[in-house]
Amino acid sequence: MSLSVKVLNILSGKRAAILNKLDAEGLGINLHDRIKILHENKTATVLVEIGEEPELVPRGFIGLYKEVALELGALNGEIVKVELAKTPQSVTFIRKKLRGQTLSPEEISSIVQDTVSLNLSELEIAAFLLAQEFYGMNMDEIEALAKSMLKTGDVLDLPGKAVDKHSIGGVPGNKVSLLIVPIIASAGLLIPKTSSKAITSPSGTTDTMSVLANVEFSIEELRKIVLKVGGAIVWGGALNLAPADDIFIRV
C-alpha cells in the first residue's frame, strides 16, 4: 500500500509509526505489528501504533515520528510504500531464554544489536530482562552480553590501566562516586566514570556533579580530560558508549 506522509513534530525515542485505524484494518495490521516503510532508496522497519482519531492521521496517510522521518528523508505529503515486515529472529532467542534455555554468543549478540537498532519493542526487551531475572545467566552468557554491548557502541581507548567503579544505581543519596573517582585518580590510575541521571531517586550522580561542573562531553573530549587529570565524572547519556545499557535501564 502507498500512503502519504504526515510528519509528527514529536521525538518519541522509538521506531514507530501511526496508521489510521481503517488503513490498518485494510492491511490486516494490528497494534505493535512491524511494517517496512520504503521511501526512494531508503527503508525503515517500525512498530505500528493505531490512530483512532482521523484528525491525528487521516486515512491514506502514515504518521511518522521525527526520528523515522529524518531516517527516511521523508517530507510531508510525500508518498511511501508500506508492507508487513517479519518479526526479528532475535525475538525467537528471547522466547528461548524465557523457557530457561542457555543462549549462544551469536544469539545474545542478535538481541543486543536489534535492541540498539530499535527493532525490538519495549515489551520484548522487558521479556529479555525478566528472563534474566527468572533464570539467571551463566558466565559465558554474561561475557557474551558484555562484549555485545561494547561492540554496539563507541569505544573509549586509553593507554595504560583504566579502572571503573560501577553500580546499578537507584540508592537515594548514595554519591560515593564523587569521593571515589578523585581518590582513584590521585593514585595514578585512569578512571573515566560515566554516570546516569536520576532513575529512582531525585538526583543521580551526574545531577549532583552537574552542580559543580559540566558533565556533557564527546568521547574525544572525555579522553583529553582523563589523560590530563586522571579522572572524570560525566553523563553517560551524552556518549554512545554501550547504548544498549541505556535502553535496558530505561525499560
C-alpha positions in Angstrom: 0.0 0.0 0.0 1.1 3.5 -0.8 0.5 6.2 1.8 1.1 9.9 2.1 3.5 11.1 4.9 2.4 13.2 7.8 5.4 14.1 9.8 4.6 14.3 13.5 6.5 17.0 15.4 7.3 14.5 18.1 10.6 13.0 19.2 9.4 9.6 20.5 12.7 7.8 21.2 11.4 4.7 19.4 11.0 3.4 15.9 7.2 3.6 15.4 4.7 5.0 13.0 0.9 5.7 13.3 -1.6 4.2 10.9 -5.2 5.3 10.6 -7.4 2.6 12.1 -9.2 1.8 8.8 -5.9 1.6 6.8 -4.5 -0.8 9.4 -7.6 -3.0 9.1 -7.3 -2.9 5.4 -3.7 -4.1 5.6 -4.5 -6.7 8.2 -2.1 -5.0 10.6 -2.6 -4.9 14.4 -1.1 -2.8 17.1 2.6 -3.4 17.6 3.0 -5.3 14.4 6.0 -4.4 12.3 5.9 -2.7 9.0 8.6 -1.8 6.5 8.4 1.7 5.1 10.1 2.3 1.7 11.0 5.8 0.5 13.1 6.3 -2.6 16.2 4.1 -1.8 15.8 4.0 2.0 13.8 1.6 4.2 12.9 1.6 7.9 11.2 -1.1 9.9 9.0 0.3 12.6 6.4 -0.8 15.1 2.8 0.1 14.4 0.6 2.4 16.5 -3.1 2.8 15.7 -4.7 6.2 15.4 -8.4 6.1 16.2 -8.9 9.8 15.7 -8.9 10.7 11.9 -7.7 14.2 12.6 -4.4 12.8 14.0 -3.6 10.7 11.0 -6.2 10.8 8.2 -7.0 7.8 6.1 -4.4 7.4 3.3 -1.7 8.9 5.5 1.0 7.5 7.8 2.2 9.4 10.8 6.0 9.4 11.1 7.7 10.4 14.3 10.6 12.8 13.7 13.3 10.2 14.1 11.8 7.9 11.5 11.0 10.8 9.1 14.6 12.0 9.3 16.0 8.5 8.8 13.9 8.1 5.6 14.4 11.7 4.4 10.6 11.8 4.1 8.7 15.1 4.0 5.0 16.0 4.5 2.9 14.8 1.6 5.5 12.6 0.0 4.5 9.0 -0.9 5.9 6.0 0.8 5.2 2.3 0.3 4.2 0.2 3.4 4.3 -3.6 3.7 4.2 -6.1 6.6 7.6 -6.9 8.0 8.9 -10.1 9.5 9.5 -10.5 13.2 13.2 -10.3 14.0 14.9 -13.6 14.7 16.1 -12.2 18.0 12.6 -12.5 19.3 12.9 -16.2 18.9 16.0 -16.1 21.1 14.2 -14.1 23.7 11.5 -16.7 23.8 14.2 -19.4 24.2 15.6 -17.6 27.2 12.1 -17.3 28.6 12.0 -21.1 28.6 15.1 -21.1 30.7 17.5 -22.3 28.0 21.1 -21.0 27.6 21.8 -18.6 24.7 24.8 -18.7 22.5 27.0 -15.6 22.0 25.6 -15.2 18.5 22.0 -15.2 19.9 22.8 -12.7 22.6 24.6 -10.5 20.0 21.5 -10.6 17.8 19.3 -9.4 20.7 21.6 -6.6 21.6 22.0 -5.5 18.0 18.3 -5.4 17.5 17.9 -3.5 20.8 20.3 -0.8 19.7 18.8 -0.7 16.2 15.4 -0.1 17.8 14.0 -3.2 16.1 12.5 -4.6 19.4 9.5 -3.3 21.3 9.8 -2.3 24.9 7.7 -5.4 25.7 10.2 -7.7 24.0 13.1 -6.0 25.7 11.3 -6.3 29.1 10.8 -10.0 28.4 14.5 -10.5 27.8 15.4 -8.7 31.1 12.8 -10.6 33.1 14.1 -13.9 31.6 17.5 -13.0 33.1 15.8 -12.2 36.5 13.9 -15.5 36.5 16.6 -17.9 35.2 19.9 -16.0 35.6 22.8 -16.2 33.1 25.9 -18.3 33.3 29.3 -16.7 33.0 29.5 -17.4 29.2 26.2 -15.6 28.7 27.3 -12.7 30.9 30.6 -12.4 29.0 28.8 -12.5 25.6 26.3 -9.8 26.8 29.1 -7.5 28.0 31.0 -7.9 24.7 27.9 -7.4 22.6 27.1 -4.2 24.5 30.6 -3.0 24.0 30.7 -3.7 20.2 27.4 -2.0 19.5 28.7 1.4 20.8 31.7 3.7 20.6 34.8 2.7 22.5 37.0 5.0 24.7 40.6 3.9 24.0 43.0 4.9 26.8 46.7 4.0 27.3 47.8 2.3 30.4 45.4 0.9 33.0 41.9 2.2 33.2 39.5 1.2 36.0 35.9 1.8 36.8 33.6 2.0 39.8 30.2 0.6 38.8 26.8 0.1 40.3 23.3 -0.3 39.0 22.2 2.9 40.8 18.9 3.5 42.5 20.1 4.2 46.0 18.9 7.7 47.0 21.6 9.9 48.4 24.4 7.5 47.6 27.0 9.7 46.0 30.2 7.7 46.7 31.4 8.2 43.1 32.2 11.8 43.8 34.6 10.7 46.5 36.0 7.5 44.9 36.9 9.0 41.5 39.3 11.7 42.7 40.9 9.2 45.2 41.5 6.6 42.4 42.8 9.3 40.0 45.2 10.6 42.7 46.7 7.1 42.9 47.8 7.3 39.3 45.0 5.2 37.7 42.8 6.4 34.9 39.1 6.4 35.8 36.7 7.8 33.2 33.5 7.5 35.2 30.2 7.7 33.4 27.1 8.0 35.4 23.3 8.2 34.9 20.9 11.0 35.7 18.0 10.4 38.1 16.5 6.9 37.8 14.8 6.1 41.1 16.0 9.0 43.2 15.5 12.7 42.6 19.2 13.2 41.9 21.6 10.8 40.2 25.4 11.1 40.5 25.5 13.1 37.2 22.9 15.5 38.5 24.9 16.1 41.6 28.1 16.5 39.7 26.5 19.0 37.3 26.2 21.4 40.2 30.0 21.6 40.3 31.0 21.2 36.7 29.8 20.5 33.1 29.0 16.8 32.6 28.2 16.6 28.9 31.2 15.8 26.7 32.1 13.9 23.5 34.2 10.8 23.7 37.2 12.7 22.4 36.7 15.5 25.0 36.4 12.9 27.7 39.6 11.2 26.6 41.5 14.5 26.7 40.2 15.3 30.2 41.1 11.9 31.6 44.6 12.0 30.1 45.2 15.4 31.6 43.8 14.9 35.1 43.4 11.2 35.5 39.6 11.0 36.0 36.2 12.5 35.2 32.6 12.1 36.2 30.4 12.7 33.1 26.9 11.8 31.9 26.8 8.5 30.0 23.7 9.5 28.1 25.7 12.1 26.1 28.0 9.4 24.8 27.5 6.4 22.6 29.3 4.0 25.0 27.2 0.8 25.3 23.9 2.4 24.2 22.1 -0.9 24.9 22.8 -0.3 28.6 20.8 3.0 28.5 17.9 1.2 26.8 17.9 -1.7 29.2 18.0 0.8 32.2 15.1 2.8 30.8 12.9 -0.3 30.1 
